[in-house]
Amino acid sequence: MHPSSLLRLPAAATRLLLAALLCASTGQTAIAQEAFEWSGPFLARLAQVDRQTPGHLGVYVKDMQTGISVSYHGEEPWYLASTVKVPVAIAVMRRIEQDDLTLDSPVTLLASDYVDGAGPTNSHAPGKALSVRFLLDQMLIHSDNTASDMLIRLVGIEQVNAVAQELAPEGLGPITSLADVRRLIYGELHPAARQLSGRDFLALRQQPNDAGRLALLPRLLGVERRALASISLNEAYERYYATPYNSGTLKAYGDVLSALEAGSALGPASTGYLLSVMRRVETGKQRIKAGLPPGTGFAHKTGTQRARICDAGLVDQPDSDSALSTRLVIVACVRGVASVAQAERALRGTGEAVTAAGLIRR
């Protein structure tokens, strides 16, 4: 077993295991034996996927029915990219539960909201009123950054971080707006980059390559090119990734998903709604889901940024009981791989390892 690969049983599960062994409780003994039987081969499969990947793979898996979890580098800090949008969604749904908002509440698009990236929100002009429902869909299904920042502005970044820290008290760094992600990255090149606007980010994104971005940046900042730090844009990203912002252990992010599944993050109606949106995610079709059995429900959120890629969610179990937490938590990230296709193969391999381990009950 890899030194950072861990099999964990919560205290309650450990007591059940001891009781099962002493009292010959067939059901509990079977659960414990099954866990120890699948964990070794599962970690070996992940190690093989990792060896075949140019960068590095991290995985955290938890069976909500037994409480048993397995970590492959999951205790290390990882850049979580757009998976941080799930705590944003939870913060929004809590405001709805408090009757401060509804899914139909309008949010006005401001010029300062624009951020480069996927999704249709940028096609609307400033002043356009967009519903909370629309923004949640765009943020989660299409990973729309502008929709995300509109919702962050609506509930406040402090509340988003309060939610994250409540659900995962240890292991998550500060979450920022998506615009601030860009400011922090370009800020590694020049401190004035923290004043960049949404329109500036769109202009930088439209450049054909990094050379074009590094040529445009000083003009946007009103400084000489020589005033920029003598580093590449790749190095600026890596320096940003070394900060705690929008990063955390995969185990901590798994705690957020576990709380959502267990009903401690939101009430039943809000939980059901949020998971229904996450099941319709359009991004990452070649990631974890591609390695799961056909037709398996997967309520998840992806994250993609330069040399960083993630997929994290809850796998539906066909024998699930609404009164029990029976879904499977999977959180996986790849770092140090320039090719998205190669990174996605590693995440698909993670899904295949989960399937081969028999963790999805059929």
C-alpha positions in Angstrom: 0.0 0.0 0.0 1.3 3.5 -0.9 2.3 5.5 2.2 -0.3 8.1 1.5 -3.0 5.5 0.7 -5.3 5.0 3.7 -8.2 2.8 4.7 -10.4 4.5 7.3 -13.1 3.1 9.5 -15.0 5.6 11.7 -15.0 4.8 15.4 -18.6 3.5 15.2 -17.7 1.2 12.3 -14.7 -0.1 14.2 -16.9 -0.9 17.2 -19.3 -2.7 14.9 -16.4 -4.6 13.4 -15.2 -5.8 16.9 -18.7 -6.6 18.0 -19.3 -8.6 14.8 -16.1 -10.6 15.2 -16.9 -11.3 18.9 -20.6 -12.1 18.4 -20.4 -13.6 15.0 -22.9 -11.1 13.5 -22.9 -12.3 10.0 -24.1 -9.1 8.3 -21.5 -6.8 10.0 -18.7 -9.3 9.6 -19.5 -9.5 5.9 -19.4 -5.7 5.5 -16.0 -5.5 7.3 -14.5 -8.4 5.4 -15.8 -7.0 2.1 -14.2 -3.6 2.8 -10.8 -5.1 3.6 -11.0 -7.3 0.5 -11.8 -4.5 -2.0 -9.5 -1.8 -0.6 -6.2 -3.4 -1.5 -7.0 -4.2 -5.1 -8.7 -0.9 -5.5 -5.6 1.0 -4.3 -3.4 -1.1 -6.5 -5.6 -0.2 -9.6 -5.3 3.5 -8.7 -1.5 3.2 -8.4 -1.5 1.6 -11.8 -3.6 4.4 -13.3 -1.2 6.9 -11.6 1.8 5.3 -13.1 0.3 5.5 -16.5 -0.4 9.2 -16.1 2.3 11.8 -16.8 1.3 13.9 -13.8 -0.1 12.8 -10.4 -3.5 11.4 -9.4 -5.3 11.8 -6.1 -8.5 10.0 -5.1 -10.8 9.9 -2.1 -13.7 7.4 -1.9 -16.2 6.9 0.9 -19.1 4.4 1.1 -21.8 6.3 2.9 -23.6 3.1 3.9 -20.7 1.6 5.8 -18.8 4.8 6.5 -15.6 3.3 5.2 -13.3 5.5 3.2 -10.1 5.0 1.1 -7.6 7.7 0.2 -4.9 7.7 -2.4 -3.0 10.9 -1.9 -6.3 12.3 -0.7 -4.8 13.8 2.4 -2.6 16.1 0.4 -3.6 19.6 -0.7 -5.0 19.8 -4.2 -6.2 22.6 -6.3 -10.0 22.1 -6.5 -10.8 24.4 -9.5 -14.5 24.8 -10.2 -15.6 22.0 -7.8 -15.7 24.9 -5.3 -18.9 25.9 -7.0 -20.8 23.3 -5.0 -20.3 25.2 -1.7 -21.6 28.3 -3.6 -24.7 26.4 -4.6 -25.2 25.2 -1.0 -25.0 28.8 0.3 -27.6 29.9 -2.3 -29.9 27.1 -1.4 -29.7 28.0 2.3 -30.8 31.5 1.4 -33.8 30.0 -0.3 -34.6 27.8 2.7 -34.5 31.0 4.8 -37.1 32.5 2.4 -34.6 35.3 1.5 -34.7 34.2 -2.1 -36.6 31.9 -4.5 -35.3 30.1 -7.5 -37.2 32.7 -9.6 -35.6 35.7 -7.8 -33.9 38.0 -10.4 -30.2 38.9 -10.3 -29.0 41.8 -12.4 -25.9 41.2 -14.5 -23.3 43.9 -13.8 -20.4 44.8 -16.1 -18.1 43.8 -13.2 -19.5 40.2 -13.2 -18.0 39.1 -16.5 -15.4 36.4 -16.3 -14.0 34.3 -19.2 -15.0 30.7 -19.5 -17.8 28.4 -20.6 -21.5 29.0 -20.5 -24.0 31.5 -22.1 -24.2 34.2 -19.4 -21.5 36.3 -21.1 -23.8 36.6 -24.1 -26.2 38.8 -22.1 -25.7 42.6 -21.8 -25.2 44.4 -18.5 -28.5 45.1 -16.9 -30.1 41.8 -17.9 -32.1 40.2 -15.1 -31.3 36.5 -14.7 -33.1 34.1 -12.3 -31.3 32.2 -9.5 -32.5 29.0 -11.2 -30.8 29.9 -14.5 -27.6 30.9 -12.7 -27.5 27.7 -10.7 -28.0 25.7 -13.8 -25.3 27.5 -15.7 -22.8 27.4 -12.8 -23.2 23.7 -12.1 -24.2 22.2 -15.5 -21.9 24.2 -17.7 -19.4 25.6 -15.1 -20.2 29.2 -16.1 -17.9 31.5 -14.3 -19.9 34.6 -14.7 -23.0 32.9 -13.4 -20.9 31.7 -10.4 -19.6 35.2 -9.6 -23.2 36.6 -9.8 -24.3 34.1 -7.2 -21.2 34.7 -5.0 -22.1 38.5 -5.2 -25.7 37.6 -4.2 -24.9 35.6 -1.1 -21.4 37.0 -0.2 -18.1 35.2 -0.4 -18.0 35.2 3.4 -21.1 33.1 3.5 -19.7 30.7 0.9 -16.6 30.2 3.1 -18.6 29.9 6.2 -20.6 27.0 4.6 -17.3 25.3 3.4 -15.7 25.6 6.9 -18.9 24.3 8.6 -19.1 21.2 6.4 -15.3 20.6 6.3 -13.7 22.2 9.4 -10.3 21.0 8.4 -8.5 20.8 5.1 -10.2 23.5 2.9 -8.5 26.8 2.0 -10.3 30.1 1.3 -12.7 30.1 -1.7 -12.6 33.2 -3.9 -14.6 34.5 -6.7 -13.7 33.3 -10.2 -12.6 36.8 -11.1 -10.2 36.8 -8.1 -8.7 33.6 -9.4 -7.6 35.4 -12.5 -6.4 38.4 -10.4 -4.3 36.1 -8.2 -2.7 34.4 -11.1 -1.9 37.5 -13.1 -0.9 39.1 -9.7 2.1 36.8 -9.7 3.3 38.8 -12.8 2.4 42.3 -11.4 0.6 43.5 -8.3 -1.6 45.9 -10.3 -3.3 42.8 -11.9 -5.6 42.8 -8.9 -7.4 45.7 -10.5 -8.2 43.8 -13.7 -11.8 43.9 -14.8 -14.1 41.3 -16.2 -13.7 42.8 -19.7 -9.9 42.6 -19.3 -10.2 38.9 -18.6 -12.3 38.4 -21.7 -9.6 40.2 -23.7 -6.8 38.1 -22.3 -8.7 34.9 -23.0 -9.2 35.9 -26.6 -5.4 36.0 -27.2 -4.2 33.1 -29.3 -1.4 32.1 -26.9 0.5 33.0 -23.7 2.8 35.3 -25.7 -0.2 37.3 -26.7 -1.5 37.5 -23.1 1.9 38.6 -21.8 2.0 41.3 -24.5 -1.5 42.5 -23.7 -1.3 42.4 -19.9 1.1 45.4 -19.4 -1.1 47.5 -21.8 -4.1 46.7 -19.7 -2.2 47.6 -16.5 -0.6 50.7 -18.0 3.0 49.6 -17.2 6.0 48.7 -19.3 6.5 45.1 -20.3 9.7 45.0 -18.3 7.7 45.7 -15.2 6.3 42.2 -15.3 8.0 39.5 -13.3 10.4 37.5 -15.4 8.4 34.3 -15.3 6.2 32.4 -17.7 2.4 32.3 -17.4 2.8 28.6 -16.6 5.0 29.5 -13.6 2.5 32.2 -12.5 -0.2 29.5 -12.4 2.1 27.1 -10.4 2.9 29.9 -7.9 -0.8 30.5 -7.5 -1.5 26.8 -7.1 1.0 26.8 -4.2 -1.2 29.2 -2.2 -4.2 27.9 -0.2 -6.8 29.6 -2.3 -9.5 27.3 -3.8 -7.4 24.3 -2.6 -7.9 21.6 -0.1 -7.5 17.9 0.7 -9.7 15.6 -1.3 -10.9 14.1 2.0 -12.1 17.6 3.1 -14.0 18.1 -0.1 -15.4 14.6 0.4 -16.7 15.8 3.8 -18.7 18.5 2.0 -20.3 15.9 -0.3 -20.9 13.6 2.6 -22.7 16.3 4.5 -24.8 17.0 1.4 -25.7 13.3 1.0 -26.4 12.9 4.7 -28.8 15.9 4.8 -26.8 18.0 7.2 -25.9 20.6 4.6 -29.5 21.3 3.4 -33.0 20.2 4.0 -34.5 17.3 2.1 -36.2 19.4 -0.7 -33.1 21.6 -1.3 -30.8 18.5 -1.2 -33.0 16.8 -3.8 -33.1 19.8 -6.0 -29.3 20.4 -5.9 -28.5 16.8 -6.6 -30.9 16.8 -9.5 -29.1 19.7 -11.1 -25.7 18.0 -10.5 -26.9 14.9 -12.2 -27.4 17.0 -15.4 -23.8 18.2 -15.5 -22.7 18.4 -19.1 -18.9 18.8 -18.5 -16.5 15.9 -17.9 -18.4 13.2 -19.8 -15.0 11.4 -20.3 -14.0 11.6 -16.7 -15.3 9.4 -13.7 -18.7 8.8 -15.2 -17.2 7.2 -18.3 -15.7 4.5 -16.1 -18.9 3.7 -14.2 -21.5 1.1 -15.3 -23.8 2.5 -18.1 -26.8 4.3 -16.6 -25.3 4.9 -13.2 -26.5 8.2 -11.7 -23.7 10.6 -10.8 -24.4 13.9 -9.2 -21.1 15.7 -9.6 -19.1 18.8 -10.4 -16.0 19.1 -12.5 -13.1 21.5 -12.4 -10.7 22.3 -15.2 -7.8 24.8 -15.2 -4.2 24.8 -16.6 -2.5 21.5 -15.7 -5.2 20.8 -13.1 -8.4 18.8 -13.5 -10.9 17.4 -11.1 -14.2 15.5 -10.9 -16.2 15.0 -7.6 -19.6 13.7 -6.8 -22.1 11.2 -5.4 -22.8 7.9 -7.2 -26.4 6.8 -6.9 -26.8 3.2 -5.6 -29.8 1.3 -7.0 -30.8 0.0 -3.7 -30.8 3.4 -2.0 -33.4 4.0 0.7 -34.4 7.6 1.2 -34.1 7.2 5.0 -30.4 6.0 4.7 -27.2 7.5 3.3 -26.2 4.9 0.7 -24.5 6.8 -2.1 -20.8 6.6 -2.9 -18.6 9.7 -2.5 -15.8 10.0 -5.2 -13.4 12.9 -5.3 -10.5 12.7 -7.8 -8.0 15.2 -9.2 -5.0 15.1 -11.6 -2.2 17.7 -11.6 0.8 18.3 -13.7 -0.7 17.0 -17.0 -0.8 19.5 -19.9 -3.2 17.4 -21.9 -6.8 17.4 -20.8 -7.4 14.1 -22.7 -4.6 12.4 -20.7 -5.9 13.7 -17.4 -9.5 12.6 -18.3 -8.2 9.1 -19.0 -6.9 9.0 -15.5 -10.2 10.1 -14.1 -12.0 7.5 -16.3 -9.6 4.9 -14.9 -10.6 6.0 -11.4 -14.3 5.3 -12.3 -13.2 1.9 -13.8 -11.3 1.1 -10.6 -14.4 1.9 -8.5 -16.5 -0.4 -10.8 -14.0 -3.2 -10.7 -13.9 -3.0 -6.8 -17.6 -3.8 -6.7 -18.4 -0.6 -4.9 -21.5 0.1 -7.0 -24.1 -2.4 -5.9 -26.1 -4.0 -8.7 
